[in-house]
Amino acid sequence: MRNVASVSTVGDGGAPARSLASPAESMPLPEQALDALVTVLDEIRLGRSRSRSELVARTGLSRGVVAQRVGELVDRGLVVEGDPGPSTGGRPPRQIAFRADAGHLLVADLGATSIDVAITTLDGRILAHHDEPAKIADGPEQCLSRVDELFAQLVATTRGVPGPLWGIGIGVPGPVEFRTGRPISPPIMPGWDRYPVRERFAARYHAPVWVDNDVNILALGEWRAGVAAGHDNVVVVKIGTGIGAGIISDGRLHRGAQGSAGDVGHTQVTDDPAVVCRCGNVGCLEALAGGAALARAGEAAAREGRSKFLRAALDRAGTITAADVAQAASHGDPVAVGLLQSAGRLVGLMLSTVVNFFNPSLIVIGGGVAQSGDQLLAAIRETVYRRSLPLATRDLLIQRSSLGGLAGVIGASAMVVDQLFSRESIGRWVEAGSPAGMPEVAMAEAATSGLG
């Protein structure tokens, strides 16, 4: 298998870890205690608080409550105590940290033309990763069977995989009803409508499973570990075969009422009846500025003799891709440069409306087409700054994705951990010490939680 790289291994630092509590060793937590436990654990696992004193200062909980909740988390194997930290005048505080090596996650990011899979720790560190070309249009059975094979290969070839499997995260390139984990009428995914992705993986791996749109997990990845870290209001746009957006609003991923928020690729940008999108509507942004549209326009230019560079690419491969257009533009081909600039202006027009409506502090441009060079990004920036209100753009940043192809699997890992440690979910498994072997955690959590 190619492209598998063991990035790191997880050890215990030489100290034996506390064993996870069993159901017989613990009593169910009262509601108020559970609220405090989730608050304290979130502070620790997200790295915001590293000592009891910091927890007291940041959460407003009393010292006694913090001490009790931290003790419970240590006893349950979710938190570990370390060496004393720097003193501020009194006794040095003992450092506390989330036990990211208590288990591992399997995650997959399925795009229109690729599959990325990874094993991660519970804090999103990638232990091994593999990517390869694939066609989502081949249908769920073929695509997901290949994901199964790649998961098995990663597990078999990765050294030091920590603990049991705690959960699985899957991203797909279409609208997903997050509550059920099923794609709903996805335009570029024939055969996937209402396919039970969650149930398939839960039955095979006997673990909690969450499924989301690939742009949402891209947004989570950039927000948790990339250029969007530290921003509370962010729009992450993925420009690949299709176009979509992930929205971070006040520090939370916004999925909307049914999970379809951010489907900006199907906003209308022209009323030309000749521009028919794969969704069945006329004039969609994706039909003019997405990767498939760039490829069609590039191939037409090659066949009509308007671009020698693209003609040569067509003669070599028999077809033109968006990557060919990008490569031609990087060599100064005027037709390819014009295609990218036109696509950038259309994306910028859509984003100027989003900026005026939502007022983000950062827009992140990701996806395969977005990595095509400066012409596209420059056109997006120029259009957004020109068409948006001055106050909305005064401090607005527009940047390229910083994580590249890893953003999706990092985001899928963050999605799973955030769901596992949500208040609705953790109350169902914390008495057992871990959610390993409990696929019902995702089913129950999805049935009762908001889509947030």
Secondary structure, DSSP 8 states (H G I E B T S, - for coil): --S---------TTS-------GGG-----HHHHHHHHHHHHHHHTTS--SHHHHHHHH---HHHHHHHHHHHHHTTSEEEEEE---SSSS--EEEEE-GGG-EEEEEEE-SSEEEEEEEETT--EEEEEEEE--GGG-HHHHHHHHHHHHHHHHHH-TT--SSEEEEEEEESS-EETTTTEE-S-TT-TT-TT--HHHHHHHHH-S-EEEEEHHHHHHHHHHHHSTTTT-SSEEEEEESSSEEEEEEETTEE---SSS-TT-GGGSB----TT-B-TTS-BSBHHHHHSHHHHHHHHHHHHHTTS-HHHHHHHHHHSS--HHHHHHHHHTT-HHHHHHHHHHHHHHHHHHHHHHHHH--SEEEEESTGGGG-HHHHHHHHHHHHHHS-HHHHSS-EEEE-SSGGGHHHHHHHHHHHHHHTSHHHHHHHGGGTS-TT-THHHHHHHHHS---
